[in-house]
Amino acid sequence: MSEEFTPTPYQPDLFVDREDEQTLIQAKIEQACRGAPIERPIVYFHSIPRGGKTWLLRHLAHRYASGATMLCGDKHIIVASIDCSSYAMSPDWQTVLVQACKKPFLARADVWRQELDRVGGMSDLSQVIQRIVNGYVVLFLFDALDALSTLQFAWLDETLLEPLACSQGAVVVLAGLADVARWRIETARRLHIVGLRGFNADETAQLGRMRGFAGAGQELYRYSQGHPYLAQLLASSPASLKPDALCEVLQHVEDELLRDCPADKRRMIRLLAILRRLERDPLRALLQEMWWEGQAERTEALWLLRFFQEHVANTDWLDYDLPTKSYHLTPVVRGVLLQQLRLADPALYARGHRVAGRLYRKWLKLYPLDSGRFLREAIYHHTAMEPVPAAQVENANGGLFALIEGCLTSGCLSADQVITLERDLTTDQSLPEQEGWIWYYERVRQALRDVAARTGLDDARPQEGSKWNN
């Protein structure tokens, strides 16, 4: 990995947001300071690789170890920060983990030294810590929990996490990927699991300003989609948004994201990003036409099934949409995959959207109850293919306007569907892959208004001043 792709070391003045997560930990520490029962004292933060977990834990360590936050009465906070990846591969990993957990207590209070010197294992240490918390608040911070094997995790949970969860006065914060090993029963009962989201546009702009990014914050957000590490890399180089440099950075971040995915399957996973909803029929039809051939179909289908089984419960990768009963890639994951596909293989990117658009136009006729949603997807894929040169603007509709007019009848779309479609197209217009198509979306939305008025669907549209028109 080249030097410019090394994550920036934590710096307090460069930390961005995570206010909700900080407030959550603050509330638990305040409960411990008052001697009150701590509501779920074990907190697990998870995200995709390079999603901001390490920075959050280091910020918590800085905040509470610096002495700036002394909260209630005479109690002080002892912070123990452990990077599990530093110890997981050690041949005597149990011993080094015990020493890492013991170190901050040795440094803070001579009164415990004799007890700590007699500690032979993690269970002994947890018993000493449970006595220490009578006069102190203990904050454990475990980073890279996913670096531990199943055996190592089970040992840590049994000997330290579960005993601390059942005691009072200790708060334990852990971070890793979503698919960690199973928690013990008493740990699970006292566990607070939080997925770290990507940054929004304002937070991404703030990150850019802190790192001296000279471009527009909206542009930085468009290419990073709120991925903290990707935004950091793009904001750190003046030439980061030039196509070649952007493609190189995206390739590196995608490699991190797909590090557990076999190299020969990564192209197939990129194709998933073309679809906004991973419904069975669209997914099968897209991959049937663009990926599976002959004898490879069964093998690839089984691998993809296993992939989804592994990630269905992983909210860092997939979200579930209840109204349509479908999964979709989370915005950060899809943003990285889609941008990289667009830059690294524009022909495949455009072909994928053409195939998807054709499929959705076919389903418009087959499934009239879903015609509003399928029409939106047909419009999306038509406009997402590639930016349109100015000279070709008038010829760019490809028959889609005729399709829209054919759908905007009382027999195809209800008034509610028309209203929802216009609102959703307003959102779609700002998507990163819509660069160069703003004019088109304006024309489509105007066509919706015109045809709705001619067909009588306009009668049910909201009046001026309603929430839809604001």
Stockholm file with secondary structure:
# STOCKHOLM 1.0

chainA/1-470         MSEEFTPTPYQPDLFVDREDEQTLIQAKIEQACRGAPIERPIVYFHSIPRGGKTWLLRHLAHRYASGATMLCGDKHIIVASIDCSSYAMSPDWQTVLVQACKKPFLARADVWRQELDRVGGMSDLSQVIQRIVNGYVVLFLFDALDALSTLQFAWLDETLLEPLACSQGAVVVLAGLADVARWRIETARRLHIVGLRGFNADETAQLGRMRGFAGAGQELYRYSQGHPYLAQLLASSPASLKPDALCEVLQHVEDELLRDCPADKRRMIRLLAILRRLERDPLRALLQEMWWEGQAERTEALWLLRFFQEHVANTDWLDYDLPTKSYHLTPVVRGVLLQQLRLADPALYARGHRVAGRLYRKWLKLYPLDSGRFLREAIYHHTAMEPVPAAQVENANGGLFALIEGCLTSGCLSADQVITLERDLTTDQSLPEQEGWIWYYERVRQALRDVAARTGLDDARPQEGSKWNN
#=GR chainA/1-470 SS CCGGGSCCCCCGGGCCCCHHHHHHHHHHHHHHHHTCCCSSCEEEEECSTTSSHHHHHHHHHHHHHSSSCCCSTTCEEEEEEEEGGGTTTCTTHHHHHHHHHHHHHHHHCGGGHHHHHTCCSHHHHHHHHHHHTTTEEEEEEEECGGGSCHHHHHHHIIIIIHHHHHSSSEEEEEEECSCCCCCCHHHHHTEEEEECCCCCHHHHHHHHHHTTCCSCHHHHHHHHTTCHHHHHHHHTCTTTTSHHHHHHHHHHHHHHHTTTSCGGGHHHHHHHTTCSSBCHHHHHHHHHHHTCCTTHHHHHHHHHHHHHHHHTTCTTTEEEETTTTEEEECHHHHHHHHHHHHHHCHHHHHHHHHHHHHHHHHHHHHCGGGHHHHHHHHHHHHHHSCCCCGGGGGGTTTTHHHHHHHHCSTTTCCHHHHHHHHHHHHHHTTSGGGTTCHHHHHHHHHHHHHHHHHHTGGGGSCCTTSGGGC
#=GC SS_cons         CCGGGSCCCCCGGGCCCCHHHHHHHHHHHHHHHHTCCCSSCEEEEECSTTSSHHHHHHHHHHHHHSSSCCCSTTCEEEEEEEEGGGTTTCTTHHHHHHHHHHHHHHHHCGGGHHHHHTCCSHHHHHHHHHHHTTTEEEEEEEECGGGSCHHHHHHHIIIIIHHHHHSSSEEEEEEECSCCCCCCHHHHHTEEEEECCCCCHHHHHHHHHHTTCCSCHHHHHHHHTTCHHHHHHHHTCTTTTSHHHHHHHHHHHHHHHTTTSCGGGHHHHHHHTTCSSBCHHHHHHHHHHHTCCTTHHHHHHHHHHHHHHHHTTCTTTEEEETTTTEEEECHHHHHHHHHHHHHHCHHHHHHHHHHHHHHHHHHHHHCGGGHHHHHHHHHHHHHHSCCCCGGGGGGTTTTHHHHHHHHCSTTTCCHHHHHHHHHHHHHHTTSGGGTTCHHHHHHHHHHHHHHHHHHTGGGGSCCTTSGGGC
//
